[in-house]
Amino acid sequence: METYPSLIDGVDGEHDKWIHVLRTSAMLTDEIGCLRLKRGLDRGTVAGVPDDRVVGRVGVSTPEQLERATAAARRAQLDWAGASVDDRVELGRRINKVMRENTGRFAEYLAAEGHPRKFAELEIAVAMEGTSELSLELTRAQLARVERVGDRETRLVRKPDGVVCVHPPHNAPAANSLLGIGALIAGNAVVVKAPRSAPLTTAWAWRELVCPVLCDFGAPTGLVNVVCGEPNAVLRQWLASEDTDNLMFFGDSTRGIPVGQEWFAAGKKTVLELSGNDGVLVWRDAEIDLVVEALQEAYYGSGQVCMAPNFVVVHPAVADTVISRLADAVRTMRPGLPEDRDTVLSPVFKSAEFFTTLEQAVVGGAELLYGGNRIDVEGKASEVGFFLEPTAVKVAGLALADRLDVVRKETFFPLLSIVVPDDGRDDTALLRACVGFMNRNRYGLRNSLWSRDPEVIEAFCAGVNSGTLKVNDSHIGVSPGVATHGGTGLSGGPYGGANYPVLGTSRLQAISIATDVHPRREIFEVARGTVPS
């Protein structure tokens, strides 16, 4: 059993309370027994060495430990900020190497916490993209630019915000928390909160992958601190602390938008990674086989991924074909234990909300195409199953789609809305209507297009204003050099956009260094236009 206390200023914390993590596969086969064991371990009423159902435990941080963690980060950051851009980029390169060497073990921990092995590997790839060679070169270019203009050297440099607090989501905390590596490369120190619901892999990744690299690199002690605690209490303490400057917050929009407002009112920055309601547009000339592959991504992890497609608008000329082939394809998607490499469906946490949303959709005019049932780990119908069948509804017309929550709100379960616009418009008018429909989406993580027509592609890219755009590509997959996170509207707040953590956790500074410049002359003669500027 792995044991991870809080890490504060390079030293393990002491704890009276621990959160124990049991294998999800064990929970799926013996829910009552595992819950009883976990409750006893967490309360300290179970004696002896736990069996192999227990993967590990993480210490619960006290308010005093949280305070010491931010203070340690402040001290370390003052030293780290002086490191050169080249050194910080090299740090990212070394972390990437260690992550690559440990992808198998990383995936094992994620599977233990309930992530299907195949999907866990995608999560790791996303986490590693920020420190890929292409991304690091882009980072280097973003951090500093120097030019000579006449008698002046002008510099545009990005300076770190200071101490960045990382509050990852409950559904995929470890991989998302590693966006904090970008904050380190920007020159910040970080305090990472491992969520109580699934703390182990987050604590493992930072302590076993990142921190040893920092130590070998000679980085200051306290540059990375790892804590665990009740979310609202931790957020309140971080907000009140004089030793915090930026919050990287992952979570639901209904919580994240107010959090952003609170931090803004306190004069502090936030990088918000919130809910998603991604859309896909399939045009008449799309390669249907590839479209069907991409649309199955709506069900990976049972749709409990903020950047999974939630709705697809399909050209009427190919709608029946797409629906038929997709229905055939999803019949092969099965639940299973997360360690099984063929499993892509996860246990669903919001199953009650799934049935309410589905019922509202059908009553409101949508047509159930397939799915809609609760199933067990073997794929059999079950009133108490942890899984849900991959499900789709057909929505006739953009007007109806605009009125249905199943289309216009995030659905964090395996439910895809297939919107077929009213036939009768020419393609130019139809494309304009589809782009307008996607722009009315209040969320903005990603939008995809499938078309081989260059004019359609350009109209889509020029017209769709929100989120990262992907054309003829995997919706959730990694595209080299393209931000893996970030969004607008309810997905990223009023200042949201493509999230390059190096940019989100730093600020732009302009510098002018003059040679043989006379101040008085520069003020008055330049103002009269007699001296070239």
N, C-alpha and C positions, 0 to 999 in steps of 0.2 A: 504494500500500500504506500503510495506516494504521500508525503506530508509537506505542505508549503505554508509556513507562517507568512505573515506580512513581511515585506522587504522594505526596510526604512533606513536610508543612509548606508546601504550596504550591509546591514545587520538584520538578522532574523528577529521578529517580534515574539513576545511571550503572550500566550492566549489561554483564556478560560473557556472560550467557546470555539467550536469547530463546525464546519459544514462538510458533511461526508457525501461523496459522489458515488452512486451505485451504477453499475452497468445498465444501460437501457435495455439490452437484450434480456437481462435477468428480470427487470421490471415487467417486460412484455410477457414473460412466461410465469411469473409469480408476483403479481402486483401487491397483494396483501402482505405477503411475507417480506418483500423488499421494503415496503413502506414502514412496516413494524420495525425492521432492522435499522433503517435510516433514522427513524424517530428516536429509537433508543440510543444510537450512537451520538446523534446531535445533542441529546439531553444528558449524555454521560451515564445512562442507566444500564448500558450493555457492557459487561466485563469481558475480558479476554481479547485475543487477536481476531479481528474480523476475517471472514472467509473471502474467497476470490470474487464474490459479487461486488465487493467494495474496491473501487479503483484508487481512491485517495481521499484526502481531506485538505481543506484550506482554512486558515485561521480567520476569525471574525475580528476586524480591527476596532479598537476603542477610539473615542473622540480624541484622546490624547495622542494616540498613534497617528491618526489622520493629520493632526496638527504638526507633529514632528516630520511627517512625510513631505508636506508642502514646504516646511522650513528648510529641510534638507535639499529639496529640489531648487529652492531659491539660491542657496549657497553654491550649489554645483553649477547652476546655469550661468552665474556671473563669471565663472572660470571657463566654461565650455563655449561661451559666446565668442571668446577670443580665438577659437580654433579656425583655421583657414577653411575656405570652401572646399579646396582639394581634400583636406583631411576628413571633412564631414561626408563628402561624397565617397571617399574610400571606406569610411565606416559602413555606409549603406551597402557597398559592394561586399564587404566581409560578412555582414549579416545575411545577405542573400546566399552566400556560399554555404553558411552553416544551415540555413533553412533548407536549401536544396539537398544537403547531406542527410537531413533528418525528416524528409517528407513522409517516409513510411511510418515512422514513429508518431509523427504529427497526425497522420490520418487515423492511426490506431486510437489515439486519445479522443479525437473527434467522434469516431464511431462509438466509443465507449459512452460518450455523452449524448448519443442518439442520432448523429449525422450519418446518413447512408454513405458507405465507403466511397462509392463512385462520386457522390456529390461533395464529399469531404475533400477529394483531390482537386475539384474545381475551386473550392474555397481557398485552398493553399495556393493554387496558381494565382488567384486574385490577390492574395496577401503578398505574394512575391513580386507582382508586377511593378510595384512602386520602387523596388530596388533592382529591377532588371537593368541591363547595360544601357538600353535605349532610354529608359526613364531617368536614369542617373545623368546621362548626357543632357537631357532636357532640363533636369533640375539644375545642373551646373549653369546652363544658359539663363535660367530664370533668376538665379541668385545674384548675379553680378554682370553688368555690362559697362564697358569703359570705351569712350570715344574722345578724339581730339577735335575741338572746334575752335579754330583761330588760336588765340592766346590762352585757351582754357582746356583743361581736361575735365570732361563731364563724366560722372559716374551715376549709374542707377543701380542701387544695391538693395537687397532685402535684409532687414534686421529682424531678429527673432522677437516674438512677443514676450517671452520670458518663461513662465511656468505654465504648461499645458496639461489640463486634467482630461483624462480619457474615460468616458462613460459608455462602454460598448453595449450593444443590444443583448437581449436574453436569447434570441434565436441562433445567433452566430457570433458569440462574443470574442472568441480567440482571434479568428481571422480579421475581423473588423477592428479589433483593438490595435492590431499591428500597423494600422495607418499612422499610429503614433510614431513609427520609425521616421516618417517624413518630418514630423515635428523636431526630432533629434537632429536630422540633417540640416534643418533650418537654423539650428543653434539653440533650441529650447531644451529645457528639462521636462520630464513628464512624470505624472502620477497616474497610474492605471488602476481602475477599480474593477476587480473581477466580480461579476454578478453572482449573487447568492444562488440563483437557480442553476447555474452551470459554471462554477468558478475554476474548475481544475485545469482545463486546457489553457485558459488564459494565463493563469499563474505559471503553468509549466512553460509556455511559449516564451514569456518574458524572462523567467528566471533561468531556463535551461538553454535557450537559443540566443537571446539578445544580450543578457547581462554578462555572460562569459566573454563575448566579443568586446564589450565595453571595457572589461577588466584588462584583457590582452592589449587593447588599444591604448590603454593609459588614460581613459576618460575619468573625470572626477567622480568620486564616490557620491552617491545620492542623485546622479543624473536620471536614473530610473528608479521609481518607487512603486511597489505593488501592494494594494490594500484590498479589503473586502468588507462590505457593510450594507446596511439598509439604504436603498437608493436615495430616498428623499432626505434622509438625515445627512448622508454624505454630500449631496448637492447643496444643501443649506450651509454646511460647514465650509465647503469650497467657495461658495459665493461670498460668505462673510470674511474669508481669510484675506489678509493683506499680501499673502504669498502666492496668489493665483492670478493669472492674466487671461487665460483663454480656456474655453471648455469645448471639447470635441464630444458632442452628444449624439447618441444613436437611440432612436426610440419612436414611439407613436407620435403623429403630428399633434394630436390633442394635448399631449404633454410637452412636446418639444418646442412648439411655438411660444407658449408662455414662459418656458425656461429661457429661451432666447431673449424675450422681452425683459425678464428680470435681470439677466446679465448685462444687457445693453444699458438698462437704467442705472446699474452700478458702475458703468464705464468699462465693462469688460467685454471681450469678444466671444463669439460662439461660432463653431463650425457645426451646422445642423445636418444630420443624416436621418431623415424621417421617413414617413410612410411613402409608398409608391403605388401608382395605378397605371402601369405601363400599357401602351397600346402598340398594335402592329397593324400596318396597312398592307393588304395583299392586292396587287393590281392584276389585270386580266392576263398579262404576259408573264406572270411569275412562274418560276420552276416549282411545280406543285410538290414534287417529292421532297425538295429542300424545305419548302414552306412547312410541310407536315412535320419534318424533323425539328424545325425551330419551334413550332407551336407546342410540341410535347414538353418543351422547357417550362411551360406554364404549370406543369405538374411535378417538376423536380422538387424534392423536399416537401411534397404535398402543397406546393404553392406558398409555403411559409418563408418566402424570400422576397424582400421588398422590390427587387429589380426583375422579378419574373413577370412575363406578360399577363395582364388581367383581362384584356379584351382585344379582339381582332376585328377590323373592318375589312370585309372581303368583297371584291368587285362582284356584282351579280352574275357576270358571265362565268365565273369559276367557283361560285359559292357552293353549289351542290357537290362538286368534285372534291373540294377541300374538306367539307364536312364529312363526306363518306370515307375518305382516306384517313382522316384524323381519327374518326370513330374506330376504324379497323386497327389503327396503330396503338391506341391507348388500351385496347383489350389485352395487350401483352404486358402492360405495366402492372406490377404486382407489389404488394407490401412484403415485408420480410424483416429479418433481423439486420441491424445496421452494418454488421460485419460482412454480410453477404454482398459480393460485388455486383450482383444483378439487381439489388434493391435500390429504387430511387424514391419511393414513397416513405414519408416519415409519419409518426404519430401526430395527430392534429390536436392542437391545444384549444382552438376556438370552434369545436364541433357544433355546439349549440347555436352559435352565430351563423354557421354555415347553413343549417336547416332553416333558420329564420329568413336569411337572405334569399335562399333558393325559393322558399314559399312566396315571399314578397314579389320576386321576379316573375314567377309563373302567374300569380294573381294579377300582376300588372301588365301581362300581355306577352311575356317571353315563353318560348317553347322548350321544354326539357328534351334534349337530344340523347343523352346517355348519362349513366351514373346516378348519383343522388342517394346512395345508401351507405350506411355504416358497415365496416367490415373488420374482421380480426386479422391477426398477423399472417394467417394462411390465405387471406383473400376471400373468406367465406362470410356471408351475411351474418351480422351479430349486433344485437342491441347494445352490447357493452364493448364493442371493438374500439381500438384506439385509432383506427384508420378510417379514411373516407375514400370511396371510389372516385377516380378522376371523373369530373362532371363538366358538362357543357350545356349552355342554353343558347337558343337562336333568338335574336332580336331583329324584328323586321322594321327597318328604317331608322335613320339617324334621329328623327324627332322622338320616337319612342325610347331610343337608347339614352337620349339626353335626360329622360325623366326617371330612369331606373337606377336605384342605388347599386345594383349589381354591376353596372357599367361605370357609374360616376364616382364610386367610393372604393377604397382599397378592400380587396377580398383576400384575407390572409389564410386561404385554404384552397383546395384543388377545384376551383370553379372558374371556367373560362366562358366569357360572353362572346358569341360570334355574331357580329352586327352585319347585316346585309342591307346596304342602302337601297332606297326605292329605285326601281328601274325606270327608265324613261328619259333621263337626262343624258346629254352627250358627255363624252369622257372629260372634256375640259371643265364643264360645270360640275361634274361629279367629283373630280379631283379637288377642285376648289372647295366644295362642300365637305369633303373628307378632311382636308387640311384644317378647315375652320373648326370642325368637330374635335379634332385632336387638340387644337389650341384652346378650346373651351375646358379642357381637362384642368382641374385645379391643382393637380399634382404634376411633377415634372422630373422624373428620374431618367427614363429612357423611352424612346419611340423608335420603331423599326419600320422599314419599307422593304417589300419584295416586288421588284420590277426590273426588266431589262431595258426599258426605254430611257435613254439619257435625258429626254425632256421631262419625263415624270420624276426621275431622280432629282434633277435640278430644282423642279418646282417644289418637291417635298422638302429638300434641304433648305431652300430659300424661305419657304413658307412656314414650316413648323418652328415655333419660337422657344419651346421648352425642352429641357433635358438633353442628354447625349443622344445623338441620332446614329442609328446603325442601318446600313443598307445591304441587303442580300448577305446577311451575316447572322451568326448566333446572337440571340438577344442578350443572354446572360453571360456569354463567354468573354474572355479577355481579348482585346484588340491592342496590339503593341503600341505604346505611346499615348493611348487614349485613357483618360481618367476612368478608374474603375468605380468611382463613387461621385456623388454630387447631384443636385437637382434644384429646381426652382419651385416657387409656389409653396404648397403644403409639404413638399418633399425636402426643401432646403431653406425655407424662410425668405424674407425680403431681400437678403443679400446672397442668396444661394446661386449656385452654378456648378460647372464641372469642378470637382474637388481634387485639386492637387495639394496635398497636405503641406508641402513646403510653402506654398503661397498662402494657404488659409491660416497658417500659424506664424506668419511674418508680415511685415509692413514695408512698403516701398519708401526708400529714402533717396533723395536727389542730392548730389554733391558736385560743387564746382571748385576746381583748383586752378587759379589763375597764375600767369607768368608775365611780369612787366606790365601790369594793368594799373592805370592811374584812376583811383576811385572817383575824384571829382569829375574828371573828364567822362568817365563812364556814366555818371549820373546825368549830367546836364547836356553834354553834346550828343549822347545817344538819344536822350529824350527829345532833342530838337531834330533828330534824324540826320545829323552831320557826320556821324561816325558809324560805319557799318557795324551791326551787332553780330 
